[in-house]
Amino acid sequence: MAEKILVLCIDGATYRLLNPFMEAGYLPTIKKLIKEGTSGNLLSSIPPITAAAWSNLITGKNPGKHRICEFLIKKPGTYQEVVSNSTFRDSETIWDILGEKGSKVGVFNIPTTYPPTAVNGAMICGFLSPSRRRDFVYPPGLLDEIEKKFGPYRVNLKPSFMNLYRTPKRVNAFIDDCVDMLRYKFGVTKYLLDKYNLDVTLHHEWGGDRIQHELWDIIHPNDQHCNPNEKKKYYPKVMTYYQALDQEIANILDHTGENISLLIVSDHGFGPLSKVINLNAWLIQEGYLKIKKNLFSQLKFYLWKRGINYNFLGSFLLESVMKFLLKAGLNPQKTPDADRILPFLTKRKRLFLSLDDVDWSQTRAYTKTGTGQIVINQKGREPEGVVNPGHEFFSLQTELVEKLKKLKDPETGKVIKSDIYKKEDCYTGDYLDEMPDITFLPVNYNYVATSVMGLYTNKIFLEHDSYRSTHDMNGVLIAWGKYFKKNHRINGASLIDIAPTLLYLMGVEINSEIDGKVLSDLFPENFLQKNKVKITAKTPSPSEKYRPSISDADDQEIRKKLKGLGYID
């Protein structure tokens, strides 16, 4: 079986960009890997969100089994949400399984791996690790060694504020930061590959995701919002990142040698974004979400319906202050005035209608923080649930699905094309009851449904001021090496198939609890005949690796980071 495996986890990679970039000559290494290997789409998680997607990949299971379906997890028996972290992922990962079999494993920069767990090798946690902590590396003491050789380790990119104020200087600084971090982390991975003589290595690269969110209109060849002058000004600089990525892939393959089996995977794809659908405003309009009857809440509701809301005033003021600081050449996060002004403005949300004003005793459905996720306010599950489980629950669930199927964009008059899932259709496992009851995904059709904004506007359809692109369901899979088919196209691959495929490549039996399948179409028939898939029904013993939840201070820091990126409100 495979001597060594390298999995390059390229966040947000999409053929929508890779194909034109390859045609233009920017990605010779990736083009070569596709020609000499097997490639195809890789179906993302439901919804196609980083925290859920990478958890699907590293466990081979759906969120109903491993628990993480979004950046925030709803605490059972409450309406509160906490930030996802590794302590919530109730499942063995591929590095747990391979490590127990004696393989040396490296896990570098994968999101939602903080706090780190003991591995037979090395781990560096990625996105959603608190920047102020130094305990995101295993084994203890490794961080000091890395920093002595490579300089300070940065888990996250610097805030770019590109959505507020785009100038050549800011674009250049943003791309330079992405390239610097790319090269730094690939350098660390190559060092640790040798130090630990790793058998299986997972390396995550995040820069492309951030660039595509911030600069999609610049880099996508046919984006409707593209300004030709801006494209001419910024495109060459932006492409230096993708050229650097291609070169680093070539460098690490030179470093590992010809016996490596390489997989390039992405957690989701990317596509253009036309509008945002504000589901909580829709639920209010349809009568499913109710506001408290007290005077203050009703006054805010009255103003909200007439457009006097956080979006009208608070958000406008906040963005205006930040733009002013940026134009003055100041960093909003490091400005004394901002330390006073920005918290003041963000706290003014209490003056406007918010989820704090929801009358849960009269509310039948609401949207949790995330992408298109509707929760029915079920009696016995939610603290103030009103919908009886059983027939009443399923009847309401079906009613909501049917209404969403008929939802129209008032500007175009057209029904919104979408994929709509009842939770029983896409999740199974012990955490099924914690999953959203409905997931509404028009992401493959240029819309995104969200509750990131809470109740900050009465508009159901609105332009997304921050980003012109969003995640879609079609990620990237490229498999290259002597065991894989050459110049072959694969269909039907999913994120949950990667873990069992890696286990198969390493000659390890696959637990029947894993949802994914071995991607047999990656391999020639003679290889499959010689190497049979081994399935075991053995139930994994309870793991002792899960630690107590992260501190409130760490949770708040990570929330702040997610807010800055536009993932939560």
Salt bridges, closest charged atoms under 4 A:
GLU3 OE2 - LYS482 NZ 3.20
ASP11 OD2 - HIS204 NE2 2.77
ASP11 OD1 - HIS268 NE2 3.50
GLU36 OE1 - LYS32 NZ 3.24
GLU81 OE2 - LYS368 NZ 3.79
ASP96 OD2 - LYS545 NZ 3.32
ASP135 OD2 - ARG133 NH2 2.90
ASP144 OD1 - ARG134 NH2 2.91
GLU145 OE2 - LYS195 NZ 3.18
GLU147 OE1 - ARG134 NH2 2.94
ASP176 OD1 - LYS237 NZ 2.61
ASP177 OD1 - ARG154 NH2 2.62
ASP194 OD2 - HIS255 NE2 2.84
ASP199 OD1 - LYS4 NZ 3.52
ASP209 OD1 - ARG210 NH1 3.11
ASP209 OD1 - HIS213 NE2 3.84
ASP209 OD2 - HIS268 NE2 3.51
ASP209 OD2 - HIS471 NE2 3.51
ASP217 OD2 - ARG166 NH1 3.07
GLU230 OE1 - ARG166 NH1 2.77
GLU248 OE1 - LYS190 NZ 3.85
ASP267 OD2 - HIS268 NE2 3.22
GLU286 OE1 - LYS403 NZ 3.22
ASP337 OD1 - ARG340 NH2 2.67
ASP357 OD2 - LYS300 NZ 3.01
GLU382 OE2 - LYS74 NZ 2.84
GLU382 OE1 - ARG381 NE 2.95
GLU402 OE2 - LYS405 NZ 3.29
ASP409 OD2 - LYS275 NZ 3.09
GLU411 OE1 - LYS275 NZ 2.48
ASP433 OD1 - ARG381 NH1 3.58
ASP433 OD1 - LYS423 NZ 3.43
GLU434 OE1 - ARG67 NE 2.94
ASP437 OD2 - ARG381 NH2 2.67
ASP437 OD1 - LYS423 NZ 3.05
GLU463 OE1 - ARG468 NH1 3.17
ASP472 OD2 - ARG16 NE 3.28
ASP497 OD2 - LYS517 NZ 2.84
ASP515 OD1 - LYS65 NZ 2.69
ASP521 OD1 - LYS485 NZ 2.78
ASP521 OD2 - HIS488 NE2 3.04
ASP554 OD1 - ARG132 NH2 2.60
ASP554 OD2 - ARG133 NH1 2.55
ASP555 OD1 - ARG559 NE 2.75
GLU557 OE1 - ARG132 NE 3.27
ASP569 OD1 - LYS349 NZ 2.40
